[in-house]
Amino acid sequence: MNNKRLLALAVAGSLSGGAHAAIDLYDQDGTTFSVDGYFNAFYVNRDDQVSDVRQSRVKMGFLPNTIGFNFSKAMGDLTLGGRSSFWTTINDSLDSPTDTAIDVRQFYATVDGDFGQVLIGKDFGLYSRNNIFLDEILMGFGSPGAPGGVSFGNIRAGYAYPTPTAQITYRSPDLGGLRIAAGVLDPATTSGADGYEEAPRFESEITYTMALGGVDLTAWVNGRYQTSESDSTGDEVTSQAVGYGLKAAVAGLTLGASGFNADGDAPVLITNQPAALAEESADGFLLQGAYTLGATKLVLSYGETDSDVADFETENTSVGVFHDINSNFKLVAEYNLFEQTTQSTGDKTIDADTIAVGAVVLF
């Protein structure tokens, strides 16, 4: 996969084509420079049965508004490249109108050759990568998130977020439909405030695509592993997880299933965390079906995550309609049902129905 088009692949929701093209600003003597962008806004009406509150908002969707810059230069047998992308909220606080947050999720260089590609810098992780990038509602809204930020899509209801992290990653060339990626990433401290890590976090992903009897298949498995030790107690926390999935497409019908199993780490975001989550064990799955008829795609999605130590169970059901006005302009309408339950008591903490209607402009 060409990582200079990572955002394009992400918003297209496919590793095998269909991504929108960036705008080429310079292409001469083996040197290129291009820009890509993603803009969206939704009218959102949320009815939470637990808090008995109905709220209307104008918000961005699952993906923030983004602008990215791509560079490449042919140098003999090698091609040197780079990408920087800036992700920003449109939901500035009304208490501080100029307090816009800019999130730099990608800032890396690449070296490509017959051997494949080496990436150095900050990029999305490999664990859970295809689980989220191949989500059919990636360009939609999904489950509700933080009041001032993006929605959560199916994060915490089917998969964890592949947190952008400093890394050195190798990707193989296309080996007859097989792609292999492996990297060392900056580790997360999972053993408390005085924790330290003797080794980096290791992540990998294997993706295989093939056509079988008129059916296009994409299968993947990814994982992560790291240890963290407390300086004061000497206790060691081992964090490990595996993600997996399969998508099949024939004619206009696409069916997908993915899941994960994780231990010793938060099942939502991979970050530094208290040692209390050392015994965490979590799992989840996502089932989706989509049918494309002309310029319109209909999506049905159900995801679930169960967490032992964090003591929650979440479910998210989405019904979405995505209509392409043209290749750069899309209209979206979604109805989402999200529930979060405390496992130990069975009490619902969130029971929200959300209607989201919006537009996406991308280039």
C-alpha positions as CSV (number, residue, x, y, z in Angstrom):
1,M,0.0,0.0,0.0
2,N,1.3,3.5,-0.9
3,N,1.4,5.4,2.3
4,K,1.5,8.7,0.6
5,R,-2.2,8.1,-0.2
6,L,-3.1,6.8,3.3
7,L,-5.8,9.4,3.9
8,A,-7.2,8.8,0.4
9,L,-7.3,5.0,1.0
10,A,-8.8,5.6,4.5
11,V,-11.7,7.8,3.4
12,A,-12.4,5.5,0.4
13,G,-12.5,2.6,2.8
14,S,-10.6,0.2,0.5
15,L,-7.1,-1.0,0.0
16,S,-7.8,-2.1,-3.5
17,G,-8.7,1.1,-5.4
18,G,-11.5,3.6,-5.4
19,A,-9.4,6.2,-3.6
20,H,-9.8,9.8,-4.6
21,A,-6.8,11.5,-6.3
22,A,-4.8,14.3,-4.7
23,I,-4.3,17.5,-6.5
24,D,-0.9,17.5,-8.2
25,L,0.9,20.8,-7.8
26,Y,4.2,19.8,-9.2
27,D,5.5,16.9,-11.3
28,Q,8.7,17.4,-13.1
29,D,12.1,15.7,-13.3
30,G,11.1,12.9,-11.0
31,T,9.9,15.2,-8.3
32,T,6.2,15.5,-7.3
33,F,4.3,17.5,-4.8
34,S,0.5,17.1,-4.2
35,V,-2.2,18.1,-1.7
36,D,-5.3,16.2,-0.6
37,G,-8.1,17.4,1.6
38,Y,-11.2,16.1,3.4
39,F,-14.0,18.3,4.7
40,N,-17.3,17.3,6.4
41,A,-20.1,18.5,8.6
42,F,-23.2,16.8,10.0
43,Y,-26.4,18.0,11.6
44,V,-26.7,15.6,14.5
45,N,-29.7,15.0,16.7
46,R,-29.1,12.7,19.7
47,D,-31.6,11.3,22.1
48,D,-30.1,9.7,25.2
49,Q,-32.6,7.6,27.1
50,V,-30.4,7.3,30.2
51,S,-29.8,11.0,30.8
52,D,-33.2,11.9,29.3
53,V,-31.6,14.6,27.1
54,R,-32.2,15.4,23.5
55,Q,-29.5,17.5,21.9
56,S,-28.9,19.1,18.4
57,R,-25.4,19.8,17.2
58,V,-23.6,20.7,14.0
59,K,-20.5,18.5,14.1
60,M,-17.8,16.8,12.1
61,G,-18.1,13.1,11.6
62,F,-15.9,10.1,12.3
63,L,-13.0,11.6,10.3
64,P,-11.9,15.1,11.2
65,N,-11.4,17.8,8.6
66,T,-8.0,17.2,7.1
67,I,-5.4,18.6,4.7
68,G,-2.3,16.6,3.7
69,F,0.9,17.3,1.7
70,N,2.7,14.6,-0.2
71,F,6.2,14.6,-1.5
72,S,8.3,12.3,-3.7
73,K,11.6,12.4,-5.5
74,A,13.2,9.6,-7.7
75,M,16.8,9.1,-6.8
76,G,18.2,6.3,-8.9
77,D,16.9,3.0,-7.8
78,L,15.2,4.6,-4.8
79,T,12.2,6.9,-4.4
80,L,12.2,9.2,-1.4
81,G,8.9,10.4,-0.2
82,G,7.1,12.0,2.7
83,R,3.7,13.0,4.0
84,S,2.4,15.5,6.6
85,S,-1.3,15.7,7.4
86,F,-3.1,18.0,9.8
87,W,-6.4,17.0,11.3
88,T,-8.6,19.7,12.9
89,T,-11.9,20.1,14.7
90,I,-14.6,22.4,13.4
91,N,-16.3,22.3,16.9
92,D,-14.4,25.0,18.6
93,S,-15.5,25.7,22.2
94,L,-18.0,28.5,22.4
95,D,-16.2,29.6,25.6
96,S,-13.0,30.1,23.7
97,P,-13.8,30.7,20.0
98,T,-10.2,30.6,18.7
99,D,-9.2,27.5,20.6
100,T,-9.0,25.3,17.5
101,A,-7.1,22.0,18.0
102,I,-4.8,20.7,15.3
103,D,-3.8,17.1,15.5
104,V,-0.8,16.0,13.5
105,R,-1.4,12.3,12.9
106,Q,1.1,11.8,10.1
107,F,4.5,13.2,9.7
108,Y,6.9,10.8,8.1
109,A,9.4,10.0,5.3
110,T,9.5,6.9,3.1
111,V,12.2,5.1,1.1
112,D,10.8,2.9,-1.7
113,G,12.6,0.4,-3.8
114,D,12.5,-3.1,-5.2
115,F,12.7,-4.3,-1.6
116,G,9.5,-2.6,-0.6
117,Q,9.2,0.4,1.6
118,V,10.7,1.7,4.9
119,L,8.7,4.4,6.8
120,I,10.3,6.6,9.5
121,G,8.2,9.1,11.5
122,K,4.7,9.3,12.9
123,D,1.8,7.4,11.3
124,F,-1.1,5.2,12.3
125,G,-0.2,1.9,14.0
126,L,-0.4,-1.5,12.3
127,Y,-2.6,-3.2,14.9
128,S,-6.3,-2.6,14.1
129,R,-5.3,-0.7,11.0
130,N,-7.4,-2.5,8.4
131,N,-10.2,-3.0,11.0
132,I,-10.8,0.8,11.0
133,F,-9.7,1.7,7.4
134,L,-12.0,-0.8,5.9
135,D,-15.0,0.2,8.0
136,E,-18.0,0.9,5.7
137,I,-19.0,3.9,7.9
138,L,-15.6,5.5,7.9
139,M,-16.9,8.6,6.0
140,G,-20.0,8.7,8.2
141,F,-20.8,9.4,11.8
142,G,-21.2,6.2,13.9
143,S,-21.3,6.1,17.7
144,P,-21.3,9.4,19.7
145,G,-17.9,10.7,20.9
146,A,-16.5,13.6,22.9
147,P,-18.7,16.7,22.8
148,G,-16.0,18.9,21.2
149,G,-14.5,16.3,18.9
150,V,-15.2,13.7,16.4
151,S,-17.7,10.9,16.8
152,F,-16.2,7.5,17.6
153,G,-17.5,5.5,14.6
154,N,-17.0,1.9,15.7
155,I,-14.1,2.6,18.0
156,R,-15.0,1.0,21.3
157,A,-17.8,-0.9,19.5
158,G,-15.9,-3.4,17.3
159,Y,-12.2,-2.3,17.3
160,A,-9.6,-0.2,19.0
161,Y,-8.0,2.9,17.5
162,P,-4.6,2.5,15.7
163,T,-3.1,5.4,17.6
164,P,-0.7,7.5,15.5
165,T,2.8,6.8,16.9
166,A,6.4,7.4,16.2
167,Q,7.7,4.3,14.3
168,I,10.1,2.6,11.9
169,T,8.1,0.3,9.7
170,Y,8.9,-2.0,6.8
171,R,6.4,-2.9,4.1
172,S,7.0,-5.6,1.6
173,P,6.2,-5.2,-2.1
174,D,3.0,-6.8,-3.4
175,L,3.8,-10.5,-3.4
176,G,1.0,-11.8,-5.6
177,G,-1.7,-10.2,-3.4
178,L,0.2,-10.7,-0.2
179,R,1.5,-7.7,1.7
180,I,3.5,-7.8,4.9
181,A,4.2,-4.9,7.3
182,A,6.2,-5.0,10.5
183,G,7.5,-2.2,12.7
184,V,8.9,-1.0,15.9
185,L,6.8,1.7,17.6
186,D,7.3,4.0,20.5
187,P,5.9,2.0,23.5
188,A,3.1,3.0,25.8
189,T,3.8,3.0,29.5
190,T,1.2,0.5,30.9
191,S,2.7,-0.1,34.3
192,G,1.9,3.3,36.0
193,A,3.5,6.7,36.3
194,D,7.0,5.3,37.1
195,G,6.9,2.7,34.4
196,Y,9.6,2.1,31.8
197,E,10.1,-0.1,28.7
198,E,13.3,-2.0,27.9
199,A,12.1,-2.7,24.4
200,P,9.8,-0.9,21.9
201,R,6.3,-2.0,20.9
202,F,6.2,-4.5,18.1
203,E,3.4,-4.4,15.6
204,S,2.7,-6.2,12.3
205,E,0.0,-6.7,9.7
206,I,-0.5,-9.2,7.0
207,T,-3.0,-8.5,4.2
208,Y,-4.0,-10.8,1.3
209,T,-6.2,-9.8,-1.6
210,M,-7.5,-12.2,-4.3
211,A,-10.3,-12.7,-6.8
212,L,-12.0,-16.1,-6.6
213,G,-14.9,-17.0,-9.0
214,G,-15.9,-13.3,-9.5
215,V,-15.6,-12.5,-5.7
216,D,-13.0,-10.0,-4.6
217,L,-11.6,-11.1,-1.2
218,T,-9.5,-9.1,1.3
219,A,-8.3,-10.9,4.4
220,W,-6.0,-9.6,7.2
221,V,-4.5,-10.2,10.5
222,N,-2.6,-7.7,12.7
223,G,-1.1,-7.6,16.2
224,R,1.0,-5.9,18.8
225,Y,3.2,-6.9,21.7
226,Q,5.1,-5.0,24.4
227,T,6.1,-5.1,28.0
228,S,6.3,-2.3,30.6
229,E,7.8,-2.5,34.1
230,S,7.2,-0.4,37.2
231,D,10.3,1.1,38.7
232,S,8.9,1.1,42.3
233,T,7.3,-2.4,42.4
234,G,9.1,-4.3,39.7
235,D,5.8,-5.5,38.4
236,E,5.8,-6.2,34.6
237,V,2.8,-5.7,32.4
238,T,2.6,-7.6,29.1
239,S,0.3,-6.0,26.5
240,Q,-0.7,-8.0,23.5
241,A,-3.5,-8.1,21.0
242,V,-4.5,-9.5,17.7
243,G,-7.0,-8.1,15.1
244,Y,-8.4,-9.9,12.0
245,G,-11.0,-9.6,9.3
246,L,-12.4,-10.7,6.0
247,K,-14.3,-8.7,3.3
248,A,-15.9,-10.2,0.2
249,A,-17.3,-8.1,-2.7
250,V,-19.3,-9.4,-5.7
251,A,-21.3,-7.2,-8.0
252,G,-22.6,-4.4,-5.8
253,L,-22.7,-6.4,-2.6
254,T,-20.0,-6.3,0.1
255,L,-19.9,-8.3,3.3
256,G,-17.4,-7.9,6.0
257,A,-16.5,-9.3,9.4
258,S,-13.7,-8.3,11.7
259,G,-12.7,-8.7,15.4
260,F,-10.0,-8.4,18.0
261,N,-8.7,-9.9,21.3
262,A,-6.5,-7.8,23.6
263,D,-4.9,-8.1,27.0
264,G,-3.0,-5.7,29.3
265,D,-4.1,-2.5,27.4
266,A,-7.0,-0.2,27.1
267,P,-9.4,-1.5,24.4
268,V,-10.2,1.9,23.0
269,L,-7.0,4.0,22.7
270,I,-3.4,2.8,23.0
271,T,-1.9,5.3,25.4
272,N,0.0,5.6,28.6
273,Q,-2.2,4.2,31.3
274,P,-2.5,3.2,35.0
275,A,-1.2,-0.1,36.1
276,A,-4.7,-1.1,37.1
277,L,-5.4,-2.1,33.5
278,A,-2.6,-4.7,33.6
279,E,-5.2,-7.4,34.0
280,E,-7.5,-6.0,31.3
281,S,-8.9,-8.5,28.9
282,A,-11.1,-7.3,26.1
283,D,-12.6,-8.5,22.8
284,G,-14.9,-7.3,20.1
285,F,-16.3,-7.8,16.6
286,L,-17.8,-5.9,13.7
287,L,-20.3,-7.2,11.2
288,Q,-21.2,-5.2,8.1
289,G,-23.1,-5.4,4.8
290,A,-23.2,-2.9,2.0
291,Y,-24.9,-2.7,-1.3
292,T,-24.0,-0.2,-4.0
293,L,-26.6,0.7,-6.6
294,G,-25.3,3.3,-9.1
295,A,-24.1,6.3,-7.1
296,T,-25.8,5.2,-3.8
297,K,-24.5,2.8,-1.2
298,L,-26.6,1.4,1.6
299,V,-24.8,0.2,4.8
300,L,-25.9,-2.0,7.7
301,S,-23.4,-2.3,10.6
302,Y,-23.3,-3.9,14.0
303,G,-20.3,-3.8,16.4
304,E,-19.6,-4.8,20.0
305,T,-16.8,-4.5,22.5
306,D,-16.6,-6.3,25.9
307,S,-14.0,-5.1,28.6
308,D,-13.4,-6.9,31.9
309,V,-11.3,-4.5,34.0
310,A,-12.8,-1.3,32.5
311,D,-16.1,-3.1,33.2
312,F,-18.2,-2.1,30.1
313,E,-20.0,-3.6,27.2
314,T,-20.8,-1.5,24.2
315,E,-23.0,-2.1,21.1
316,N,-23.4,0.1,18.1
317,T,-25.9,-0.4,15.3
318,S,-25.7,1.9,12.2
319,V,-27.9,2.2,9.1
320,G,-26.4,4.5,6.5
321,V,-27.0,5.9,3.1
322,F,-24.0,7.3,1.2
323,H,-24.8,9.1,-2.1
324,D,-22.1,10.4,-4.5
325,I,-23.1,13.6,-6.2
326,N,-19.8,13.3,-8.0
327,S,-16.3,11.9,-7.2
328,N,-15.6,14.8,-4.9
329,F,-18.9,15.4,-3.2
330,K,-20.9,13.0,-1.1
331,L,-24.1,13.2,0.9
332,V,-24.6,11.0,4.0
333,A,-27.5,10.1,6.2
334,E,-27.2,7.7,9.2
335,Y,-29.3,6.4,12.1
336,N,-27.2,5.0,15.0
337,L,-28.2,3.1,18.1
338,F,-25.5,3.1,20.8
339,E,-25.6,1.4,24.2
340,Q,-23.0,1.1,26.9
341,T,-23.6,-1.1,29.9
342,T,-21.6,-1.7,33.1
343,Q,-20.9,-5.4,33.0
344,S,-20.7,-5.9,36.8
345,T,-24.1,-4.3,37.5
346,G,-26.0,-4.6,34.2
347,D,-26.8,-0.9,34.4
348,K,-27.0,1.1,31.2
349,T,-24.8,4.2,31.3
350,I,-25.5,5.3,27.7
351,D,-28.6,4.5,25.5
352,A,-28.5,7.0,22.7
353,D,-30.3,7.1,19.3
354,T,-28.5,9.5,16.9
355,I,-29.6,10.9,13.5
356,A,-26.8,12.4,11.5
357,V,-27.2,14.1,8.1
358,G,-24.3,15.7,6.4
359,A,-22.0,16.3,3.5
360,V,-18.4,15.3,2.6
361,V,-16.1,17.2,0.2
362,L,-12.8,15.5,-0.7
363,F,-10.0,15.9,-3.1
